[in-house]
Amino acid sequence: MNFLFKSKSRTVHNFHDHDQENGNEAFVSLTVWRKSLLLSCNGFTVIGSNGSLAYRVDNYSGRPNPVVLMDGSGNPIFTIRRRQRGLRLMNNYYWLIYEGEVTKYCKNNNNYSRIVRSHEKRNVLAHVYSDNRQHKYVVEGSYTTRSCKIFDESRNVVGEIKRKDATGEGVSYGLEVFNLLVKPGFESGFAMAIVLVLDQMFS
């Protein structure tokens, strides 16, 4: 699959080419490919709307723990760790998102967000809390069909996962390639970290 990279080595943190409209406000569009650029690895490759490599995840197979989200140059941005409470059931897992790379022996890092799978309503997928357990975001929709939204506390959409439209006849991206739309002001790397958690929850 060819995404026509302008530069694989160029790192993109702040995207200024807002090319998608969601309501009356422009959203940043990222293309997420559920595949690593390394031939021997599974993972994720994320391309900015200017064609540059934005984020990547390598060595992703099954339900790895932890998962490290890197920028285009391979620098760690977030570490996602899966935890369990009580019995070893999938419903008892929750996820922590740390800034940077965090090893399992780092017990003093309190700068994290917590994501909990929801079992309250069918369309509510997960809740996102800050390190002091303040409710920050809610994810609604269906990740399995790549159709869900991230809402803030005021019910504003700050992120959205959408199926990617085919660009030519006979071309179908399926579920392995999709769009991640991010509202300006909402960190695109953190939005991608939420996507990684959703993928572990529902894949």
C-alpha positions in Angstrom: 0.0 0.0 0.0 1.4 3.4 -1.0 0.6 6.4 1.1 3.0 8.6 -0.9 5.2 9.7 2.0 6.8 13.0 1.5 9.4 12.0 4.1 9.5 9.0 6.2 12.1 10.6 8.5 10.3 13.8 9.1 8.5 14.0 12.5 5.2 15.7 12.8 3.9 16.8 16.2 1.7 19.8 15.5 -0.4 19.6 12.4 -1.5 22.9 10.9 -3.1 21.6 7.6 -6.7 21.3 8.9 -8.3 19.7 5.9 -11.5 18.0 7.2 -14.7 19.7 8.3 -16.7 18.4 11.3 -19.7 20.7 11.8 -18.5 24.3 11.6 -14.9 23.6 12.7 -11.9 22.2 10.8 -10.4 19.0 12.1 -6.9 17.6 11.6 -7.0 14.4 9.5 -4.6 11.5 10.1 -4.6 8.3 8.2 -4.1 5.2 10.5 -2.8 2.0 8.9 -3.0 -1.0 11.1 0.4 -2.3 10.0 4.0 -1.7 10.9 6.5 -0.3 8.4 9.0 -3.0 9.6 8.5 -6.2 7.6 9.0 -8.5 10.7 6.6 -6.6 12.9 3.0 -5.9 13.4 1.9 -2.5 14.5 0.4 0.8 13.4 1.6 3.5 11.0 0.0 7.0 11.2 0.4 9.5 8.3 -0.3 13.2 8.6 -2.5 15.0 6.0 0.7 16.4 4.5 1.9 12.9 3.7 4.6 12.7 6.4 5.1 9.9 8.9 3.5 11.1 12.2 3.3 8.2 14.6 4.2 4.5 14.7 3.9 1.4 16.8 6.1 -1.6 16.1 6.3 -5.1 17.6 2.5 -5.0 18.2 1.1 -8.5 18.2 -1.8 -10.1 20.1 -2.4 -8.1 23.3 1.1 -6.8 24.1 1.8 -5.0 27.4 3.1 -2.4 27.3 2.6 -0.6 24.0 4.8 2.3 23.1 3.5 5.0 20.8 6.4 6.7 19.0 6.8 9.7 16.7 8.0 9.3 13.2 11.6 9.2 14.2 11.1 6.5 16.8 11.0 8.7 19.9 8.6 7.4 22.6 5.6 9.7 23.2 3.2 7.6 25.3 3.4 4.2 27.0 0.1 2.3 27.3 -0.1 -0.3 30.1 -2.9 -2.8 30.7 -3.9 -3.5 34.3 -6.4 -5.8 35.9 -8.6 -5.7 38.9 -10.0 -8.8 40.5 -10.4 -11.9 38.4 -8.6 -12.4 35.2 -11.5 -11.4 32.9 -11.3 -9.1 30.0 -14.1 -7.0 31.6 -11.8 -6.4 34.6 -9.0 -4.7 32.7 -8.2 -1.0 32.6 -5.5 0.9 30.7 -3.0 3.6 31.8 -1.5 6.1 29.4 1.8 7.5 30.6 3.8 10.3 28.9 7.0 9.1 27.4 8.5 5.6 27.8 7.7 4.0 31.2 9.1 0.7 32.4 7.1 -1.6 34.7 9.6 -0.8 37.5 8.7 2.9 37.4 6.3 3.2 40.3 6.6 6.9 41.0 5.2 8.2 37.7 1.8 9.7 38.6 1.4 11.6 35.3 -1.0 9.3 33.5 -4.6 8.9 32.2 -6.8 6.0 33.0 -9.2 4.4 30.4 -12.0 2.1 31.6 -14.2 0.1 29.3 -17.8 1.0 29.7 -20.6 -1.5 30.4 -23.3 1.0 31.1 -24.7 1.8 27.6 -24.3 0.0 24.3 -23.0 3.0 22.4 -20.6 4.1 25.2 -17.2 2.4 24.7 -14.9 3.8 27.3 -14.3 6.6 29.8 -11.1 8.5 30.1 -10.0 9.9 33.5 -7.0 12.0 34.5 -4.5 10.9 37.1 -6.7 12.3 39.9 -9.6 10.3 38.6 -11.4 13.3 37.2 -13.6 12.3 34.3 -12.2 13.9 31.1 -13.6 12.2 28.0 -16.0 9.6 26.8 -15.8 7.5 23.7 -19.0 6.5 21.9 -19.9 4.6 18.8 -18.4 1.4 17.4 -14.7 0.8 17.1 -15.2 -2.5 15.3 -16.8 -0.7 12.4 -14.4 2.3 12.8 -17.2 4.7 13.6 -16.8 6.4 17.0 -16.3 9.8 18.6 -14.4 11.2 21.6 -16.4 13.8 23.6 -15.1 16.2 26.2 -16.9 17.1 29.4 -19.0 19.7 27.6 -20.1 17.1 25.0 -17.9 18.7 22.3 -16.4 16.3 19.8 -12.6 16.4 20.1 -11.8 13.3 18.0 -13.4 10.9 15.6 -12.6 7.6 14.0 -14.1 7.1 10.5 -13.8 4.7 7.7 -11.5 5.9 5.0 -13.2 6.5 1.7 -11.9 4.7 -1.3 -10.2 7.0 -3.9 -10.8 4.9 -7.0 -13.0 2.3 -8.6 -12.5 -1.2 -7.1 -10.4 0.1 -4.2 -11.5 -0.7 -0.7 -9.5 0.0 2.4 -11.6 -2.2 4.7 -11.0 -1.8 8.4 -7.2 -1.9 8.4 -7.0 1.7 7.1 -9.1 4.5 8.6 -9.1 8.2 9.4 -8.5 9.8 12.8 -9.9 13.3 13.0 -8.6 15.5 15.8 -9.9 18.9 16.9 -7.2 21.6 17.1 -6.2 21.9 20.7 -6.7 18.2 21.4 -3.3 16.4 21.2 -3.2 14.1 18.2 -0.7 11.8 19.9 -3.0 11.3 22.9 -5.9 10.7 20.5 -3.8 8.0 18.8 -3.1 6.5 22.3 -6.8 6.2 22.8 -7.1 4.4 19.5 -4.5 1.9 20.6 -6.5 1.2 23.8 -9.7 0.8 21.8 -7.9 -1.7 19.5 -7.0 -3.8 22.5 -10.5 -3.6 23.9 -12.4 -4.5 20.8 -10.0 -6.4 18.4 
